[in-house]
């Protein structure tokens, strides 16, 4: 699942975040489907960072990889 997560982040998530001056770094993927990431750039410390994490990053990963259960920052 690690490689799948990397691929979705690289293809579907990071390009969109970069249009807003931000990005995301993959920290870990647990066997039970919890993906840990760190928002970087303009996304780090942004008041909407938690919303971006759940509404965009988590939603995108879950839609492409059914085994992803949760994304945490």
mmJSON file of the N, C-alpha and C atoms, coordinates in Angstrom:
{"data_MODEL":{"atom_site":{
"group_PDB":["ATOM","ATOM","ATOM","ATOM","ATOM","ATOM","ATOM","ATOM","ATOM","ATOM","ATOM","ATOM","ATOM","ATOM","ATOM","ATOM","ATOM","ATOM","ATOM","ATOM","ATOM","ATOM","ATOM","ATOM","ATOM","ATOM","ATOM","ATOM","ATOM","ATOM","ATOM","ATOM","ATOM","ATOM","ATOM","ATOM","ATOM","ATOM","ATOM","ATOM","ATOM","ATOM","ATOM","ATOM","ATOM","ATOM","ATOM","ATOM","ATOM","ATOM","ATOM","ATOM","ATOM","ATOM","ATOM","ATOM","ATOM","ATOM","ATOM","ATOM","ATOM","ATOM","ATOM","ATOM","ATOM","ATOM","ATOM","ATOM","ATOM","ATOM","ATOM","ATOM","ATOM","ATOM","ATOM","ATOM","ATOM","ATOM","ATOM","ATOM","ATOM","ATOM","ATOM","ATOM","ATOM","ATOM","ATOM","ATOM","ATOM","ATOM","ATOM","ATOM","ATOM","ATOM","ATOM","ATOM","ATOM","ATOM","ATOM","ATOM","ATOM","ATOM","ATOM","ATOM","ATOM","ATOM","ATOM","ATOM","ATOM","ATOM","ATOM","ATOM","ATOM","ATOM","ATOM","ATOM","ATOM","ATOM","ATOM","ATOM","ATOM","ATOM","ATOM","ATOM","ATOM","ATOM","ATOM","ATOM","ATOM","ATOM","ATOM","ATOM","ATOM","ATOM","ATOM","ATOM","ATOM","ATOM","ATOM","ATOM","ATOM","ATOM","ATOM","ATOM","ATOM","ATOM","ATOM","ATOM","ATOM","ATOM","ATOM","ATOM","ATOM","ATOM","ATOM","ATOM","ATOM","ATOM","ATOM","ATOM","ATOM","ATOM","ATOM","ATOM","ATOM","ATOM","ATOM","ATOM","ATOM","ATOM","ATOM","ATOM","ATOM","ATOM","ATOM","ATOM","ATOM","ATOM","ATOM","ATOM","ATOM","ATOM","ATOM","ATOM","ATOM","ATOM","ATOM","ATOM","ATOM","ATOM","ATOM","ATOM","ATOM","ATOM","ATOM","ATOM","ATOM","ATOM","ATOM","ATOM","ATOM","ATOM","ATOM","ATOM","ATOM","ATOM","ATOM","ATOM","ATOM","ATOM","ATOM","ATOM","ATOM","ATOM","ATOM","ATOM","ATOM","ATOM","ATOM"],
"id":[1,2,3,4,5,6,7,8,9,10,11,12,13,14,15,16,17,18,19,20,21,22,23,24,25,26,27,28,29,30,31,32,33,34,35,36,37,38,39,40,41,42,43,44,45,46,47,48,49,50,51,52,53,54,55,56,57,58,59,60,61,62,63,64,65,66,67,68,69,70,71,72,73,74,75,76,77,78,79,80,81,82,83,84,85,86,87,88,89,90,91,92,93,94,95,96,97,98,99,100,101,102,103,104,105,106,107,108,109,110,111,112,113,114,115,116,117,118,119,120,121,122,123,124,125,126,127,128,129,130,131,132,133,134,135,136,137,138,139,140,141,142,143,144,145,146,147,148,149,150,151,152,153,154,155,156,157,158,159,160,161,162,163,164,165,166,167,168,169,170,171,172,173,174,175,176,177,178,179,180,181,182,183,184,185,186,187,188,189,190,191,192,193,194,195,196,197,198,199,200,201,202,203,204,205,206,207,208,209,210,211,212,213,214,215,216,217,218,219],
"type_symbol":["N","C","C","N","C","C","N","C","C","N","C","C","N","C","C","N","C","C","N","C","C","N","C","C","N","C","C","N","C","C","N","C","C","N","C","C","N","C","C","N","C","C","N","C","C","N","C","C","N","C","C","N","C","C","N","C","C","N","C","C","N","C","C","N","C","C","N","C","C","N","C","C","N","C","C","N","C","C","N","C","C","N","C","C","N","C","C","N","C","C","N","C","C","N","C","C","N","C","C","N","C","C","N","C","C","N","C","C","N","C","C","N","C","C","N","C","C","N","C","C","N","C","C","N","C","C","N","C","C","N","C","C","N","C","C","N","C","C","N","C","C","N","C","C","N","C","C","N","C","C","N","C","C","N","C","C","N","C","C","N","C","C","N","C","C","N","C","C","N","C","C","N","C","C","N","C","C","N","C","C","N","C","C","N","C","C","N","C","C","N","C","C","N","C","C","N","C","C","N","C","C","N","C","C","N","C","C","N","C","C","N","C","C","N","C","C","N","C","C"],
"label_atom_id":["N","CA","C","N","CA","C","N","CA","C","N","CA","C","N","CA","C","N","CA","C","N","CA","C","N","CA","C","N","CA","C","N","CA","C","N","CA","C","N","CA","C","N","CA","C","N","CA","C","N","CA","C","N","CA","C","N","CA","C","N","CA","C","N","CA","C","N","CA","C","N","CA","C","N","CA","C","N","CA","C","N","CA","C","N","CA","C","N","CA","C","N","CA","C","N","CA","C","N","CA","C","N","CA","C","N","CA","C","N","CA","C","N","CA","C","N","CA","C","N","CA","C","N","CA","C","N","CA","C","N","CA","C","N","CA","C","N","CA","C","N","CA","C","N","CA","C","N","CA","C","N","CA","C","N","CA","C","N","CA","C","N","CA","C","N","CA","C","N","CA","C","N","CA","C","N","CA","C","N","CA","C","N","CA","C","N","CA","C","N","CA","C","N","CA","C","N","CA","C","N","CA","C","N","CA","C","N","CA","C","N","CA","C","N","CA","C","N","CA","C","N","CA","C","N","CA","C","N","CA","C","N","CA","C","N","CA","C","N","CA","C","N","CA","C","N","CA","C","N","CA","C","N","CA","C"],
"label_alt_id":[null,null,null,null,null,null,null,null,null,null,null,null,null,null,null,null,null,null,null,null,null,null,null,null,null,null,null,null,null,null,null,null,null,null,null,null,null,null,null,null,null,null,null,null,null,null,null,null,null,null,null,null,null,null,null,null,null,null,null,null,null,null,null,null,null,null,null,null,null,null,null,null,null,null,null,null,null,null,null,null,null,null,null,null,null,null,null,null,null,null,null,null,null,null,null,null,null,null,null,null,null,null,null,null,null,null,null,null,null,null,null,null,null,null,null,null,null,null,null,null,null,null,null,null,null,null,null,null,null,null,null,null,null,null,null,null,null,null,null,null,null,null,null,null,null,null,null,null,null,null,null,null,null,null,null,null,null,null,null,null,null,null,null,null,null,null,null,null,null,null,null,null,null,null,null,null,null,null,null,null,null,null,null,null,null,null,null,null,null,null,null,null,null,null,null,null,null,null,null,null,null,null,null,null,null,null,null,null,null,null,null,null,null,null,null,null,null,null,null],
"label_comp_id":["UNK","UNK","UNK","UNK","UNK","UNK","UNK","UNK","UNK","UNK","UNK","UNK","UNK","UNK","UNK","UNK","UNK","UNK","UNK","UNK","UNK","UNK","UNK","UNK","UNK","UNK","UNK","UNK","UNK","UNK","UNK","UNK","UNK","UNK","UNK","UNK","UNK","UNK","UNK","UNK","UNK","UNK","UNK","UNK","UNK","UNK","UNK","UNK","UNK","UNK","UNK","UNK","UNK","UNK","UNK","UNK","UNK","UNK","UNK","UNK","UNK","UNK","UNK","UNK","UNK","UNK","UNK","UNK","UNK","UNK","UNK","UNK","UNK","UNK","UNK","UNK","UNK","UNK","UNK","UNK","UNK","UNK","UNK","UNK","UNK","UNK","UNK","UNK","UNK","UNK","UNK","UNK","UNK","UNK","UNK","UNK","UNK","UNK","UNK","UNK","UNK","UNK","UNK","UNK","UNK","UNK","UNK","UNK","UNK","UNK","UNK","UNK","UNK","UNK","UNK","UNK","UNK","UNK","UNK","UNK","UNK","UNK","UNK","UNK","UNK","UNK","UNK","UNK","UNK","UNK","UNK","UNK","UNK","UNK","UNK","UNK","UNK","UNK","UNK","UNK","UNK","UNK","UNK","UNK","UNK","UNK","UNK","UNK","UNK","UNK","UNK","UNK","UNK","UNK","UNK","UNK","UNK","UNK","UNK","UNK","UNK","UNK","UNK","UNK","UNK","UNK","UNK","UNK","UNK","UNK","UNK","UNK","UNK","UNK","UNK","UNK","UNK","UNK","UNK","UNK","UNK","UNK","UNK","UNK","UNK","UNK","UNK","UNK","UNK","UNK","UNK","UNK","UNK","UNK","UNK","UNK","UNK","UNK","UNK","UNK","UNK","UNK","UNK","UNK","UNK","UNK","UNK","UNK","UNK","UNK","UNK","UNK","UNK","UNK","UNK","UNK","UNK","UNK","UNK"],
"label_asym_id":["A","A","A","A","A","A","A","A","A","A","A","A","A","A","A","A","A","A","A","A","A","A","A","A","A","A","A","A","A","A","A","A","A","A","A","A","A","A","A","A","A","A","A","A","A","A","A","A","A","A","A","A","A","A","A","A","A","A","A","A","A","A","A","A","A","A","A","A","A","A","A","A","A","A","A","A","A","A","A","A","A","A","A","A","A","A","A","A","A","A","A","A","A","A","A","A","A","A","A","A","A","A","A","A","A","A","A","A","A","A","A","A","A","A","A","A","A","A","A","A","A","A","A","A","A","A","A","A","A","A","A","A","A","A","A","A","A","A","A","A","A","A","A","A","A","A","A","A","A","A","A","A","A","A","A","A","A","A","A","A","A","A","A","A","A","A","A","A","A","A","A","A","A","A","A","A","A","A","A","A","A","A","A","A","A","A","A","A","A","A","A","A","A","A","A","A","A","A","A","A","A","A","A","A","A","A","A","A","A","A","A","A","A","A","A","A","A","A","A"],
"label_entity_id":["1","1","1","1","1","1","1","1","1","1","1","1","1","1","1","1","1","1","1","1","1","1","1","1","1","1","1","1","1","1","1","1","1","1","1","1","1","1","1","1","1","1","1","1","1","1","1","1","1","1","1","1","1","1","1","1","1","1","1","1","1","1","1","1","1","1","1","1","1","1","1","1","1","1","1","1","1","1","1","1","1","1","1","1","1","1","1","1","1","1","1","1","1","1","1","1","1","1","1","1","1","1","1","1","1","1","1","1","1","1","1","1","1","1","1","1","1","1","1","1","1","1","1","1","1","1","1","1","1","1","1","1","1","1","1","1","1","1","1","1","1","1","1","1","1","1","1","1","1","1","1","1","1","1","1","1","1","1","1","1","1","1","1","1","1","1","1","1","1","1","1","1","1","1","1","1","1","1","1","1","1","1","1","1","1","1","1","1","1","1","1","1","1","1","1","1","1","1","1","1","1","1","1","1","1","1","1","1","1","1","1","1","1","1","1","1","1","1","1"],
"label_seq_id":[1,1,1,2,2,2,3,3,3,4,4,4,5,5,5,6,6,6,7,7,7,8,8,8,9,9,9,10,10,10,11,11,11,12,12,12,13,13,13,14,14,14,15,15,15,16,16,16,17,17,17,18,18,18,19,19,19,20,20,20,21,21,21,22,22,22,23,23,23,24,24,24,25,25,25,26,26,26,27,27,27,28,28,28,29,29,29,30,30,30,31,31,31,32,32,32,33,33,33,34,34,34,35,35,35,36,36,36,37,37,37,38,38,38,39,39,39,40,40,40,41,41,41,42,42,42,43,43,43,44,44,44,45,45,45,46,46,46,47,47,47,48,48,48,49,49,49,50,50,50,51,51,51,52,52,52,53,53,53,54,54,54,55,55,55,56,56,56,57,57,57,58,58,58,59,59,59,60,60,60,61,61,61,62,62,62,63,63,63,64,64,64,65,65,65,66,66,66,67,67,67,68,68,68,69,69,69,70,70,70,71,71,71,72,72,72,73,73,73],
"pdbx_PDB_ins_code":[null,null,null,null,null,null,null,null,null,null,null,null,null,null,null,null,null,null,null,null,null,null,null,null,null,null,null,null,null,null,null,null,null,null,null,null,null,null,null,null,null,null,null,null,null,null,null,null,null,null,null,null,null,null,null,null,null,null,null,null,null,null,null,null,null,null,null,null,null,null,null,null,null,null,null,null,null,null,null,null,null,null,null,null,null,null,null,null,null,null,null,null,null,null,null,null,null,null,null,null,null,null,null,null,null,null,null,null,null,null,null,null,null,null,null,null,null,null,null,null,null,null,null,null,null,null,null,null,null,null,null,null,null,null,null,null,null,null,null,null,null,null,null,null,null,null,null,null,null,null,null,null,null,null,null,null,null,null,null,null,null,null,null,null,null,null,null,null,null,null,null,null,null,null,null,null,null,null,null,null,null,null,null,null,null,null,null,null,null,null,null,null,null,null,null,null,null,null,null,null,null,null,null,null,null,null,null,null,null,null,null,null,null,null,null,null,null,null,null],
"Cartn_x":[0.829,0.0,0.869,2.065,2.96,3.193,3.485,3.745,2.497,1.338,0.086,-0.133,0.103,-0.078,0.88,2.149,3.132,2.675,2.179,1.754,0.584,-0.413,-1.569,-1.16,-0.314,0.152,0.883,1.798,2.592,1.748,0.761,-0.026,-1.238,-1.938,-3.234,-3.291,-2.397,-2.487,-1.462,-0.207,0.863,0.716,0.39,0.237,-0.824,-1.905,-2.949,-2.469,-1.838,-1.34,-0.292,0.535,1.573,0.979,-0.23,-0.863,-1.189,-1.19,-1.453,-0.193,0.955,2.219,2.546,1.833,2.062,2.423,2.556,2.833,2.542,2.832,2.628,3.768,4.221,5.3,4.744,4.972,4.518,5.455,4.881,5.655,5.608,4.395,4.27,2.907,2.843,1.586,1.56,0.557,0.467,-0.261,-0.043,-0.72,-2.248,-2.756,-4.215,-4.821,-4.037,-4.587,-4.559,-3.734,-3.597,-2.365,-2.594,-1.526,-1.167,0.119,0.585,1.36,0.976,1.621,1.939,2.732,3.024,2.792,1.928,1.721,2.907,3.377,4.554,4.252,5.219,5.044,3.938,3.154,2.078,1.004,0.903,-0.108,0.244,1.54,1.978,1.603,0.791,0.385,-0.798,-1.302,-2.463,-3.685,-4.549,-5.759,-6.668,-6.566,-7.401,-6.663,-5.515,-4.697,-5.449,-6.169,-6.901,-7.997,-8.657,-9.697,-9.084,-7.938,-7.234,-6.857,-6.376,-5.959,-7.122,-8.268,-9.415,-10.196,-10.557,-11.432,-10.751,-9.446,-8.768,-7.824,-6.841,-5.834,-6.479,-7.196,-7.816,-8.861,-9.697,-10.754,-10.159,-9.099,-8.459,-7.84,-7.097,-6.466,-7.511,-8.562,-9.601,-10.314,-10.518,-11.225,-10.384,-9.067,-8.174,-7.678,-7.626,-7.091,-8.069,-8.962,-9.968,-9.407,-8.172,-7.575,-7.162,-7.114,-6.796,-8.008,-7.799,-8.897,-8.917,-7.721,-7.634,-6.315,-6.326,-5.094,-4.921,-3.736,-3.452,-2.253,-2.209,-1.122,-0.175],
"Cartn_y":[-1.2,0.0,1.259,1.185,2.337,2.922,2.067,2.543,3.159,2.589,3.156,4.557,4.726,6.032,7.044,6.661,7.565,7.995,7.041,7.329,8.314,8.101,8.998,10.39,10.446,11.755,12.488,11.796,12.425,12.854,12.048,12.297,13.192,12.991,13.636,14.701,14.633,15.554,16.677,16.334,17.339,18.388,18.006,19.052,20.107,19.682,20.635,21.522,20.924,21.715,22.727,22.338,23.247,24.495,24.408,25.595,26.633,26.208,27.109,27.355,26.941,27.168,26.157,25.05,24.053,22.699,21.748,20.373,19.47,18.188,17.228,16.217,15.81,14.827,13.585,12.431,11.173,10.778,10.516,10.102,8.585,8.013,6.563,6.071,4.762,4.076,2.841,2.77,1.632,0.464,-0.74,-1.914,-1.84,-1.054,-0.947,0.203,0.813,1.811,3.245,3.561,4.95,5.557,6.635,7.325,8.577,8.729,9.912,10.784,12.053,13.009,14.292,15.122,16.457,17.456,18.418,19.487,20.434,20.859,21.73,22.959,23.86,25.08,25.932,26.543,27.423,26.68,25.372,24.581,24.41,24.413,24.248,25.494,25.309,26.423,27.213,26.861,27.549,27.266,28.259,28.025,26.929,26.673,25.652,24.327,24.164,22.961,21.69,21.687,20.481,20.149,21.166,20.951,20.401,20.925,20.424,18.963,18.642,17.274,16.296,16.639,15.732,15.827,17.034,17.209,16.941,17.09,16.871,15.676,15.692,14.629,13.289,13.236,11.983,11.51,12.412,12.055,11.489,12.113,11.645,10.27,10.093,8.796,7.689,7.96,6.952,6.582,7.559,7.275,6.422,6.539,5.793,4.484,4.438,3.263,2.896,1.949,1.591,1.142,0.65,0.197,1.343,2.574,3.735,4.025,4.02,4.265,5.687,6.29,7.612,8.253,9.581,10.33,11.276,11.242,12.126,12.998,14.151,15.089,15.156],
"Cartn_z":[0.0,0.0,0.0,0.546,0.59,-0.805,-1.764,-3.128,-3.756,-3.466,-3.974,-3.425,-2.138,-1.502,-2.116,-2.276,-2.886,-4.276,-5.051,-6.421,-6.452,-5.598,-5.564,-5.082,-4.062,-3.595,-4.715,-5.392,-6.456,-7.65,-7.993,-9.206,-8.981,-7.867,-7.663,-6.576,-5.599,-4.463,-4.558,-4.681,-4.659,-5.765,-7.002,-8.035,-7.69,-7.053,-6.66,-5.514,-4.514,-3.388,-3.846,-4.815,-5.313,-5.952,-6.511,-7.098,-6.029,-4.771,-3.643,-2.818,-3.335,-2.642,-1.565,-1.54,-0.504,-1.075,-0.184,-0.574,0.614,0.437,1.5,1.446,2.625,2.727,3.416,2.811,3.396,4.534,5.695,6.865,7.013,6.996,7.164,6.704,6.479,6.187,7.09,7.949,8.865,8.196,8.709,8.144,8.234,9.196,9.347,8.544,7.638,6.721,7.186,8.166,8.618,7.952,7.224,6.506,7.296,7.605,8.323,7.349,7.287,6.381,7.126,6.483,7.012,5.894,6.14,5.172,5.236,4.076,4.014,3.165,3.118,2.337,2.919,2.045,2.486,3.277,3.087,3.806,5.282,5.597,6.983,7.777,8.78,9.626,9.107,7.952,7.391,8.253,8.46,9.259,8.682,7.396,6.767,6.572,7.217,7.026,7.389,8.495,8.906,7.904,7.402,6.395,5.107,4.706,3.523,3.724,4.901,5.204,5.061,5.619,5.611,4.297,3.897,2.74,1.41,1.354,0.087,0.117,0.992,1.007,1.365,2.476,2.898,1.895,1.445,0.491,-0.801,-1.298,-2.527,-2.337,-1.249,-1.002,-0.825,-0.068,0.153,-1.151,-2.021,-3.271,-4.22,-4.137,-5.024,-4.408,-3.073,-2.37,-1.242,-1.486,-0.477,0.875,0.904,2.162,3.087,2.571,3.418,4.279,5.571,6.527,7.066,7.212,7.825,7.442,7.35,7.128,8.308,8.901,10.041,9.719,10.369,10.136,11.291],
"occupancy":[1.0,1.0,1.0,1.0,1.0,1.0,1.0,1.0,1.0,1.0,1.0,1.0,1.0,1.0,1.0,1.0,1.0,1.0,1.0,1.0,1.0,1.0,1.0,1.0,1.0,1.0,1.0,1.0,1.0,1.0,1.0,1.0,1.0,1.0,1.0,1.0,1.0,1.0,1.0,1.0,1.0,1.0,1.0,1.0,1.0,1.0,1.0,1.0,1.0,1.0,1.0,1.0,1.0,1.0,1.0,1.0,1.0,1.0,1.0,1.0,1.0,1.0,1.0,1.0,1.0,1.0,1.0,1.0,1.0,1.0,1.0,1.0,1.0,1.0,1.0,1.0,1.0,1.0,1.0,1.0,1.0,1.0,1.0,1.0,1.0,1.0,1.0,1.0,1.0,1.0,1.0,1.0,1.0,1.0,1.0,1.0,1.0,1.0,1.0,1.0,1.0,1.0,1.0,1.0,1.0,1.0,1.0,1.0,1.0,1.0,1.0,1.0,1.0,1.0,1.0,1.0,1.0,1.0,1.0,1.0,1.0,1.0,1.0,1.0,1.0,1.0,1.0,1.0,1.0,1.0,1.0,1.0,1.0,1.0,1.0,1.0,1.0,1.0,1.0,1.0,1.0,1.0,1.0,1.0,1.0,1.0,1.0,1.0,1.0,1.0,1.0,1.0,1.0,1.0,1.0,1.0,1.0,1.0,1.0,1.0,1.0,1.0,1.0,1.0,1.0,1.0,1.0,1.0,1.0,1.0,1.0,1.0,1.0,1.0,1.0,1.0,1.0,1.0,1.0,1.0,1.0,1.0,1.0,1.0,1.0,1.0,1.0,1.0,1.0,1.0,1.0,1.0,1.0,1.0,1.0,1.0,1.0,1.0,1.0,1.0,1.0,1.0,1.0,1.0,1.0,1.0,1.0,1.0,1.0,1.0,1.0,1.0,1.0,1.0,1.0,1.0,1.0,1.0,1.0],
"B_iso_or_equiv":[0.0,0.0,0.0,0.0,0.0,0.0,0.0,0.0,0.0,0.0,0.0,0.0,0.0,0.0,0.0,0.0,0.0,0.0,0.0,0.0,0.0,0.0,0.0,0.0,0.0,0.0,0.0,0.0,0.0,0.0,0.0,0.0,0.0,0.0,0.0,0.0,0.0,0.0,0.0,0.0,0.0,0.0,0.0,0.0,0.0,0.0,0.0,0.0,0.0,0.0,0.0,0.0,0.0,0.0,0.0,0.0,0.0,0.0,0.0,0.0,0.0,0.0,0.0,0.0,0.0,0.0,0.0,0.0,0.0,0.0,0.0,0.0,0.0,0.0,0.0,0.0,0.0,0.0,0.0,0.0,0.0,0.0,0.0,0.0,0.0,0.0,0.0,0.0,0.0,0.0,0.0,0.0,0.0,0.0,0.0,0.0,0.0,0.0,0.0,0.0,0.0,0.0,0.0,0.0,0.0,0.0,0.0,0.0,0.0,0.0,0.0,0.0,0.0,0.0,0.0,0.0,0.0,0.0,0.0,0.0,0.0,0.0,0.0,0.0,0.0,0.0,0.0,0.0,0.0,0.0,0.0,0.0,0.0,0.0,0.0,0.0,0.0,0.0,0.0,0.0,0.0,0.0,0.0,0.0,0.0,0.0,0.0,0.0,0.0,0.0,0.0,0.0,0.0,0.0,0.0,0.0,0.0,0.0,0.0,0.0,0.0,0.0,0.0,0.0,0.0,0.0,0.0,0.0,0.0,0.0,0.0,0.0,0.0,0.0,0.0,0.0,0.0,0.0,0.0,0.0,0.0,0.0,0.0,0.0,0.0,0.0,0.0,0.0,0.0,0.0,0.0,0.0,0.0,0.0,0.0,0.0,0.0,0.0,0.0,0.0,0.0,0.0,0.0,0.0,0.0,0.0,0.0,0.0,0.0,0.0,0.0,0.0,0.0,0.0,0.0,0.0,0.0,0.0,0.0],
"pdbx_formal_charge":[null,null,null,null,null,null,null,null,null,null,null,null,null,null,null,null,null,null,null,null,null,null,null,null,null,null,null,null,null,null,null,null,null,null,null,null,null,null,null,null,null,null,null,null,null,null,null,null,null,null,null,null,null,null,null,null,null,null,null,null,null,null,null,null,null,null,null,null,null,null,null,null,null,null,null,null,null,null,null,null,null,null,null,null,null,null,null,null,null,null,null,null,null,null,null,null,null,null,null,null,null,null,null,null,null,null,null,null,null,null,null,null,null,null,null,null,null,null,null,null,null,null,null,null,null,null,null,null,null,null,null,null,null,null,null,null,null,null,null,null,null,null,null,null,null,null,null,null,null,null,null,null,null,null,null,null,null,null,null,null,null,null,null,null,null,null,null,null,null,null,null,null,null,null,null,null,null,null,null,null,null,null,null,null,null,null,null,null,null,null,null,null,null,null,null,null,null,null,null,null,null,null,null,null,null,null,null,null,null,null,null,null,null,null,null,null,null,null,null],
"auth_seq_id":[1,1,1,2,2,2,3,3,3,4,4,4,5,5,5,6,6,6,7,7,7,8,8,8,9,9,9,10,10,10,11,11,11,12,12,12,13,13,13,14,14,14,15,15,15,16,16,16,17,17,17,18,18,18,19,19,19,20,20,20,21,21,21,22,22,22,23,23,23,24,24,24,25,25,25,26,26,26,27,27,27,28,28,28,29,29,29,30,30,30,31,31,31,32,32,32,33,33,33,34,34,34,35,35,35,36,36,36,37,37,37,38,38,38,39,39,39,40,40,40,41,41,41,42,42,42,43,43,43,44,44,44,45,45,45,46,46,46,47,47,47,48,48,48,49,49,49,50,50,50,51,51,51,52,52,52,53,53,53,54,54,54,55,55,55,56,56,56,57,57,57,58,58,58,59,59,59,60,60,60,61,61,61,62,62,62,63,63,63,64,64,64,65,65,65,66,66,66,67,67,67,68,68,68,69,69,69,70,70,70,71,71,71,72,72,72,73,73,73],
"auth_comp_id":["UNK","UNK","UNK","UNK","UNK","UNK","UNK","UNK","UNK","UNK","UNK","UNK","UNK","UNK","UNK","UNK","UNK","UNK","UNK","UNK","UNK","UNK","UNK","UNK","UNK","UNK","UNK","UNK","UNK","UNK","UNK","UNK","UNK","UNK","UNK","UNK","UNK","UNK","UNK","UNK","UNK","UNK","UNK","UNK","UNK","UNK","UNK","UNK","UNK","UNK","UNK","UNK","UNK","UNK","UNK","UNK","UNK","UNK","UNK","UNK","UNK","UNK","UNK","UNK","UNK","UNK","UNK","UNK","UNK","UNK","UNK","UNK","UNK","UNK","UNK","UNK","UNK","UNK","UNK","UNK","UNK","UNK","UNK","UNK","UNK","UNK","UNK","UNK","UNK","UNK","UNK","UNK","UNK","UNK","UNK","UNK","UNK","UNK","UNK","UNK","UNK","UNK","UNK","UNK","UNK","UNK","UNK","UNK","UNK","UNK","UNK","UNK","UNK","UNK","UNK","UNK","UNK","UNK","UNK","UNK","UNK","UNK","UNK","UNK","UNK","UNK","UNK","UNK","UNK","UNK","UNK","UNK","UNK","UNK","UNK","UNK","UNK","UNK","UNK","UNK","UNK","UNK","UNK","UNK","UNK","UNK","UNK","UNK","UNK","UNK","UNK","UNK","UNK","UNK","UNK","UNK","UNK","UNK","UNK","UNK","UNK","UNK","UNK","UNK","UNK","UNK","UNK","UNK","UNK","UNK","UNK","UNK","UNK","UNK","UNK","UNK","UNK","UNK","UNK","UNK","UNK","UNK","UNK","UNK","UNK","UNK","UNK","UNK","UNK","UNK","UNK","UNK","UNK","UNK","UNK","UNK","UNK","UNK","UNK","UNK","UNK","UNK","UNK","UNK","UNK","UNK","UNK","UNK","UNK","UNK","UNK","UNK","UNK","UNK","UNK","UNK","UNK","UNK","UNK"],
"auth_asym_id":["A","A","A","A","A","A","A","A","A","A","A","A","A","A","A","A","A","A","A","A","A","A","A","A","A","A","A","A","A","A","A","A","A","A","A","A","A","A","A","A","A","A","A","A","A","A","A","A","A","A","A","A","A","A","A","A","A","A","A","A","A","A","A","A","A","A","A","A","A","A","A","A","A","A","A","A","A","A","A","A","A","A","A","A","A","A","A","A","A","A","A","A","A","A","A","A","A","A","A","A","A","A","A","A","A","A","A","A","A","A","A","A","A","A","A","A","A","A","A","A","A","A","A","A","A","A","A","A","A","A","A","A","A","A","A","A","A","A","A","A","A","A","A","A","A","A","A","A","A","A","A","A","A","A","A","A","A","A","A","A","A","A","A","A","A","A","A","A","A","A","A","A","A","A","A","A","A","A","A","A","A","A","A","A","A","A","A","A","A","A","A","A","A","A","A","A","A","A","A","A","A","A","A","A","A","A","A","A","A","A","A","A","A","A","A","A","A","A","A"],
"auth_atom_id":["N","CA","C","N","CA","C","N","CA","C","N","CA","C","N","CA","C","N","CA","C","N","CA","C","N","CA","C","N","CA","C","N","CA","C","N","CA","C","N","CA","C","N","CA","C","N","CA","C","N","CA","C","N","CA","C","N","CA","C","N","CA","C","N","CA","C","N","CA","C","N","CA","C","N","CA","C","N","CA","C","N","CA","C","N","CA","C","N","CA","C","N","CA","C","N","CA","C","N","CA","C","N","CA","C","N","CA","C","N","CA","C","N","CA","C","N","CA","C","N","CA","C","N","CA","C","N","CA","C","N","CA","C","N","CA","C","N","CA","C","N","CA","C","N","CA","C","N","CA","C","N","CA","C","N","CA","C","N","CA","C","N","CA","C","N","CA","C","N","CA","C","N","CA","C","N","CA","C","N","CA","C","N","CA","C","N","CA","C","N","CA","C","N","CA","C","N","CA","C","N","CA","C","N","CA","C","N","CA","C","N","CA","C","N","CA","C","N","CA","C","N","CA","C","N","CA","C","N","CA","C","N","CA","C","N","CA","C","N","CA","C","N","CA","C","N","CA","C","N","CA","C","N","CA","C"],
"pdbx_PDB_model_num":[1,1,1,1,1,1,1,1,1,1,1,1,1,1,1,1,1,1,1,1,1,1,1,1,1,1,1,1,1,1,1,1,1,1,1,1,1,1,1,1,1,1,1,1,1,1,1,1,1,1,1,1,1,1,1,1,1,1,1,1,1,1,1,1,1,1,1,1,1,1,1,1,1,1,1,1,1,1,1,1,1,1,1,1,1,1,1,1,1,1,1,1,1,1,1,1,1,1,1,1,1,1,1,1,1,1,1,1,1,1,1,1,1,1,1,1,1,1,1,1,1,1,1,1,1,1,1,1,1,1,1,1,1,1,1,1,1,1,1,1,1,1,1,1,1,1,1,1,1,1,1,1,1,1,1,1,1,1,1,1,1,1,1,1,1,1,1,1,1,1,1,1,1,1,1,1,1,1,1,1,1,1,1,1,1,1,1,1,1,1,1,1,1,1,1,1,1,1,1,1,1,1,1,1,1,1,1,1,1,1,1,1,1,1,1,1,1,1,1]
}}}
